[in-house]
Amino acid sequence: MRVKGRLIGEKGKTRKMIEELTEAYISVFGHTVAIIGEHLQLEFAKKAVLMLIKGSQHSSVYKFLGRKRNLIKKSKFSIWKPFLFEEE
């Protein structure tokens, strides 16, 4: 119950923060955590969930995700660049 509470947070704040920073969807049900998203989103969300399970402070997890958010955004642009250049 304690680990589940750490993942969800007060009024769902922690889960929502992880979802916003990684742009992945997270579901916590019983002893199961489900994450839906693209490759980088999954990788960083999984790392954040594992950090919380191992006992890391929430602020440390938020800082980690804040740094990784830029990589997620850059990866989205790099996917579309080849298509943009082909049209020109």
PLY file of the C-alpha trace (Angstrom):
ply
format ascii 1.0
element vertex 88
property float x
property float y
property float z
element edge 87
property int vertex1
property int vertex2
end_header
0.00 0.00 0.00
2.83 2.39 0.80
4.53 1.90 -2.58
1.20 2.29 -4.37
0.64 5.53 -2.47
4.08 6.83 -3.47
3.35 6.13 -7.14
-0.07 7.73 -7.16
0.66 10.57 -4.75
-1.79 12.80 -2.93
-4.90 13.20 -5.11
-2.98 11.62 -8.02
-0.38 14.38 -8.17
2.68 12.14 -8.66
1.08 10.01 -11.35
-0.12 13.12 -13.15
3.34 14.75 -12.99
5.00 11.66 -14.46
2.38 11.58 -17.22
2.84 15.27 -18.03
6.64 15.18 -18.04
6.96 11.98 -20.08
3.78 12.33 -22.17
3.04 8.65 -21.39
-0.10 7.24 -19.78
0.21 5.46 -16.42
-2.29 3.17 -14.71
-1.83 1.76 -11.20
-4.17 -1.09 -10.33
-3.49 -3.47 -7.46
0.11 -4.69 -7.74
0.36 -3.72 -11.41
1.68 -0.55 -13.05
0.91 -0.13 -16.75
2.67 2.46 -18.93
1.55 3.33 -22.46
3.65 5.51 -24.75
6.47 5.66 -27.26
9.91 4.16 -26.68
11.62 7.12 -24.94
8.46 7.93 -23.01
8.29 4.36 -21.72
11.97 4.29 -20.83
11.86 7.47 -18.73
8.49 6.73 -17.12
9.66 3.24 -16.15
12.86 4.69 -14.66
10.81 7.22 -12.66
8.46 4.51 -11.35
11.41 2.32 -10.34
13.08 5.27 -8.60
9.92 5.85 -6.54
9.59 2.15 -5.71
13.21 2.07 -4.51
12.51 5.03 -2.21
13.90 8.06 -4.05
12.47 11.40 -3.05
9.73 12.77 -5.27
11.73 15.94 -5.93
14.63 13.85 -7.28
12.29 12.01 -9.62
10.74 15.27 -10.84
14.20 16.76 -11.52
15.22 13.62 -13.43
12.07 13.81 -15.57
12.53 17.54 -16.14
15.97 16.91 -17.64
14.71 14.03 -19.79
11.69 15.97 -21.07
13.91 17.87 -23.52
15.11 14.59 -25.03
11.52 13.47 -25.55
10.63 16.72 -27.30
13.74 16.61 -29.51
13.01 13.03 -30.53
9.57 14.05 -31.80
11.07 16.72 -34.05
13.80 14.43 -35.37
11.18 11.95 -36.57
9.46 14.56 -38.75
12.51 16.35 -40.16
13.14 13.88 -43.01
9.55 14.23 -44.18
9.66 18.02 -44.09
12.78 18.13 -46.26
11.32 15.71 -48.82
8.30 17.95 -49.44
10.42 21.04 -50.16
0 1
1 2
2 3
3 4
4 5
5 6
6 7
7 8
8 9
9 10
10 11
11 12
12 13
13 14
14 15
15 16
16 17
17 18
18 19
19 20
20 21
21 22
22 23
23 24
24 25
25 26
26 27
27 28
28 29
29 30
30 31
31 32
32 33
33 34
34 35
35 36
36 37
37 38
38 39
39 40
40 41
41 42
42 43
43 44
44 45
45 46
46 47
47 48
48 49
49 50
50 51
51 52
52 53
53 54
54 55
55 56
56 57
57 58
58 59
59 60
60 61
61 62
62 63
63 64
64 65
65 66
66 67
67 68
68 69
69 70
70 71
71 72
72 73
73 74
74 75
75 76
76 77
77 78
78 79
79 80
80 81
81 82
82 83
83 84
84 85
85 86
86 87
